[in-house]
Amino acid sequence: MSAKMNHEELVELLQEGKIGFLRFVMDSENADDYMEWCRSHGTDPSDESAEFYVEQTDIRQMDRQVMDDDSYGIWN
């Protein structure tokens, strides 16, 4: 499949068990970042490393949202 699916479509397929984490990442806009992450961590692309990558990037994104939230200004 050459066209990238939107995030919601990929999440739905992942939750339904129709695709694994590797396909989820490789068919998303994060494919290049994931490949660079694999190179920098000395790991091969796999469902396991893709799942870990997704968990880590989700955590970083949530941390940024909290840090950017004005109501949490004391944490900055």
Backbone as ProteinMPNN parsed JSONL, in Angstrom:
{"seq_chain_A": "MSAKMNHEELVELLQEGKIGFLRFVMDSENADDYMEWCRSHGTDPSDESAEFYVEQTDIRQMDRQVMDDDSYGIWN", "coords_chain_A": {"N_chain_A": [[0.851, -1.176, 0.0], [0.765, 2.042, -0.995], [-0.134, 4.632, -0.403], [-0.33, 6.696, 2.438], [-2.194, 5.986, 5.337], [-4.68, 7.717, 7.279], [-4.265, 8.762, 10.712], [-6.378, 7.939, 12.411], [-7.564, 5.825, 10.976], [-5.461, 3.989, 11.004], [-5.177, 3.539, 13.78], [-7.623, 2.325, 14.329], [-7.416, -0.065, 12.787], [-5.229, -1.231, 14.097], [-6.254, -1.575, 16.703], [-8.258, -3.396, 16.145], [-6.789, -5.571, 15.588], [-5.955, -6.085, 13.033], [-3.66, -5.132, 11.92], [-0.186, -4.986, 12.85], [2.075, -3.404, 15.22], [4.363, -2.638, 13.784], [3.529, -2.263, 11.109], [1.645, -0.302, 11.657], [3.28, 1.872, 12.428], [4.975, 2.14, 10.173], [3.204, 2.765, 8.136], [2.415, 5.231, 8.833], [2.851, 8.816, 9.321], [5.114, 8.866, 10.78], [7.087, 7.132, 9.958], [9.737, 7.613, 8.915], [10.955, 8.844, 11.14], [10.79, 6.737, 12.958], [12.459, 4.812, 11.731], [14.915, 6.147, 11.927], [15.07, 6.269, 14.706], [15.311, 3.527, 15.251], [17.852, 3.051, 14.08], [19.458, 4.729, 15.7], [19.169, 3.491, 18.14], [20.219, 1.031, 17.73], [18.647, -1.156, 16.903], [16.52, -3.467, 15.15], [13.831, -2.926, 12.821], [10.741, -4.012, 14.002], [7.729, -5.623, 15.215], [7.836, -5.53, 17.989], [9.814, -3.558, 18.616], [8.62, -1.411, 17.363], [6.273, -1.139, 18.834], [7.346, -0.375, 21.312], [8.553, 2.029, 20.53], [6.242, 3.528, 19.851], [5.007, 3.671, 22.37], [6.964, 5.168, 23.776], [7.09, 7.57, 22.293], [4.477, 8.468, 22.57], [4.403, 8.979, 25.326], [6.327, 11.039, 25.521], [5.015, 12.99, 24.008], [2.721, 13.45, 25.569], [3.956, 14.458, 27.875], [5.022, 16.868, 26.859], [2.648, 18.218, 26.287], [1.613, 18.605, 28.837], [3.647, 20.167, 29.964], [3.475, 22.417, 28.361], [1.064, 23.466, 28.99], [-0.558, 26.193, 30.296], [-1.74, 26.188, 32.824], [-0.131, 24.6, 34.272], [2.133, 25.988, 34.812], [3.944, 26.187, 36.919], [5.539, 23.994, 36.706], [7.278, 24.433, 34.672]], "CA_chain_A": [[0.0, 0.0, 0.0], [1.669, 3.175, -1.139], [-0.686, 5.832, 0.229], [-0.381, 6.663, 3.899], [-3.534, 6.094, 5.913], [-4.701, 8.709, 8.347], [-3.992, 8.206, 12.037], [-7.57, 7.285, 12.941], [-7.705, 4.543, 10.283], [-4.418, 3.099, 11.507], [-5.521, 3.172, 15.16], [-8.735, 1.374, 14.256], [-6.882, -1.348, 12.323], [-4.384, -1.764, 15.161], [-7.124, -2.018, 17.791], [-9.003, -4.566, 15.673], [-5.843, -6.658, 15.391], [-5.762, -6.319, 11.601], [-2.266, -4.799, 11.636], [0.673, -4.934, 14.023], [2.685, -2.097, 15.483], [5.315, -2.273, 12.731], [2.755, -1.694, 9.993], [1.052, 0.932, 12.179], [4.279, 2.941, 12.368], [5.507, 2.308, 8.821], [2.175, 3.372, 7.288], [2.076, 6.544, 9.384], [3.789, 9.894, 8.997], [6.285, 8.712, 11.644], [7.938, 6.051, 9.465], [11.142, 8.04, 8.844], [11.426, 9.032, 12.515], [10.949, 5.403, 13.548], [13.666, 4.192, 11.164], [16.047, 6.836, 12.553], [15.073, 5.807, 16.095], [15.889, 2.171, 15.224], [19.297, 3.183, 13.835], [20.129, 5.337, 16.853], [19.092, 2.563, 19.269], [20.838, -0.235, 17.341], [17.644, -2.215, 16.853], [15.897, -3.687, 13.85], [12.388, -2.704, 12.795], [9.936, -5.189, 14.34], [6.523, -5.254, 15.954], [8.202, -5.226, 19.375], [10.472, -2.249, 18.707], [7.634, -0.404, 16.958], [5.383, -0.93, 19.981], [8.109, 0.404, 22.286], [8.673, 3.377, 19.952], [4.942, 4.196, 19.995], [4.835, 3.976, 23.796], [7.878, 6.24, 24.16], [6.72, 8.832, 21.654], [3.225, 8.905, 23.196], [4.753, 9.531, 26.636], [6.969, 12.342, 25.293], [3.99, 13.924, 23.536], [1.899, 13.818, 26.724], [4.787, 15.313, 28.724], [5.076, 18.188, 26.232], [1.352, 18.867, 26.443], [1.513, 19.038, 30.229], [4.601, 21.254, 30.179], [3.043, 23.588, 27.607], [-0.218, 23.92, 29.516], [-0.35, 27.341, 31.195], [-2.181, 25.901, 34.188], [0.96, 23.889, 34.931], [3.289, 26.861, 34.685], [4.924, 25.967, 37.985], [6.415, 22.871, 36.333], [8.195, 24.832, 33.596]], "C_chain_A": [[0.892, 1.233, 0.0], [1.154, 4.435, -0.441], [-0.717, 5.648, 1.741], [-1.836, 6.799, 4.352], [-3.507, 7.19, 6.97], [-4.595, 7.998, 9.695], [-5.185, 7.421, 12.587], [-7.783, 5.919, 12.296], [-6.69, 3.535, 10.81], [-4.716, 2.636, 12.929], [-6.625, 2.125, 15.157], [-8.244, -0.008, 13.824], [-6.024, -2.014, 13.391], [-5.248, -2.32, 16.286], [-7.923, -3.258, 17.414], [-8.093, -5.768, 15.442], [-5.58, -6.986, 13.927], [-4.354, -5.963, 11.143], [-1.496, -4.834, 12.953], [1.276, -3.551, 14.17], [3.653, -1.678, 14.383], [4.583, -1.642, 11.551], [2.126, -0.368, 10.414], [2.024, 2.096, 12.037], [4.718, 3.2, 10.929], [4.495, 2.928, 7.86], [1.756, 4.756, 7.784], [3.09, 7.585, 8.926], [5.065, 9.795, 9.822], [7.28, 7.672, 11.143], [9.417, 6.441, 9.435], [11.732, 8.246, 10.234], [11.679, 7.689, 13.194], [12.22, 4.728, 13.03], [14.923, 4.835, 11.75], [16.184, 6.409, 14.011], [15.691, 4.408, 16.18], [17.403, 2.24, 15.037], [20.01, 3.709, 15.077], [20.111, 4.433, 18.083], [19.671, 1.187, 18.935], [19.868, -1.403, 17.328], [17.069, -2.315, 15.447], [14.412, -3.362, 13.927], [11.648, -4.021, 13.057], [8.678, -4.713, 15.05], [6.863, -4.833, 17.38], [8.852, -3.845, 19.494], [9.508, -1.134, 18.307], [6.666, -0.11, 18.102], [6.081, -0.075, 21.041], [8.254, 1.85, 21.817], [7.373, 4.161, 20.145], [4.711, 4.585, 21.45], [5.712, 5.159, 24.206], [7.486, 7.576, 23.54], [5.4, 9.348, 22.202], [3.501, 9.554, 24.541], [5.391, 10.907, 26.469], [5.947, 13.382, 24.862], [3.113, 14.375, 24.696], [2.675, 14.735, 27.662], [4.85, 16.727, 28.165], [3.757, 18.926, 26.418], [1.184, 19.385, 27.866], [2.419, 20.238, 30.462], [4.173, 22.535, 29.47], [1.747, 24.189, 28.138], [0.018, 25.027, 30.54], [-0.753, 27.051, 32.631], [-1.128, 25.12, 34.968], [2.251, 24.694, 34.871], [4.341, 26.653, 35.745], [5.91, 24.861, 37.638], [7.455, 23.274, 35.302], [9.526, 25.246, 34.115]], "O_chain_A": [[1.689, 1.426, 0.918], [1.953, 5.225, 0.062], [-1.081, 4.588, 2.25], [-2.598, 7.611, 3.826], [-2.448, 7.546, 7.489], [-4.81, 6.79, 9.795], [-5.006, 6.35, 13.168], [-8.141, 4.96, 12.98], [-7.019, 2.37, 11.036], [-4.528, 1.462, 13.248], [-6.562, 1.148, 15.903], [-8.617, -1.014, 14.428], [-6.088, -3.23, 13.57], [-4.998, -3.424, 16.77], [-8.23, -4.082, 18.276], [-8.57, -6.86, 15.135], [-5.043, -8.049, 13.616], [-3.901, -6.434, 10.099], [-2.081, -4.726, 14.031], [1.028, -2.652, 13.367], [3.76, -0.491, 14.076], [4.991, -0.592, 11.056], [2.077, 0.578, 9.628], [1.647, 3.177, 11.582], [4.822, 4.354, 10.511], [4.884, 3.552, 6.873], [0.853, 5.377, 7.223], [4.059, 7.269, 8.234], [6.005, 10.558, 9.596], [8.237, 7.361, 11.852], [10.263, 5.67, 9.888], [12.876, 7.868, 10.485], [12.663, 7.525, 13.915], [12.972, 4.139, 13.807], [15.895, 4.136, 12.038], [17.298, 6.208, 14.495], [16.497, 4.135, 17.069], [18.151, 1.569, 15.748], [21.056, 3.184, 15.46], [20.946, 4.587, 18.974], [19.62, 0.276, 19.762], [20.231, -2.518, 17.703], [17.127, -1.368, 14.663], [13.8, -3.509, 14.985], [11.912, -5.026, 12.396], [8.571, -3.55, 15.439], [6.266, -3.902, 17.921], [8.487, -3.056, 20.365], [9.574, -0.032, 18.853], [6.283, 1.041, 18.312], [5.477, 0.841, 21.6], [8.098, 2.783, 22.604], [7.4, 5.322, 20.555], [4.272, 5.699, 21.735], [5.248, 6.056, 24.91], [7.547, 8.607, 24.209], [5.215, 10.562, 22.293], [2.896, 10.575, 24.868], [5.042, 11.842, 27.19], [6.007, 14.531, 25.301], [2.792, 15.559, 24.801], [2.111, 15.693, 28.192], [4.743, 17.692, 28.922], [3.751, 20.129, 26.679], [0.668, 20.483, 28.072], [2.009, 21.216, 31.087], [4.484, 23.63, 29.939], [1.38, 25.304, 27.768], [0.714, 24.821, 31.534], [-0.171, 27.61, 33.561], [-1.224, 24.995, 36.189], [3.342, 24.123, 34.88], [5.519, 26.915, 35.502], [6.997, 24.795, 38.212], [8.415, 22.538, 35.075], [10.407, 25.61, 33.335]]}, "name": "protein", "num_of_chains": 1, "seq": "MSAKMNHEELVELLQEGKIGFLRFVMDSENADDYMEWCRSHGTDPSDESAEFYVEQTDIRQMDRQVMDDDSYGIWN"}
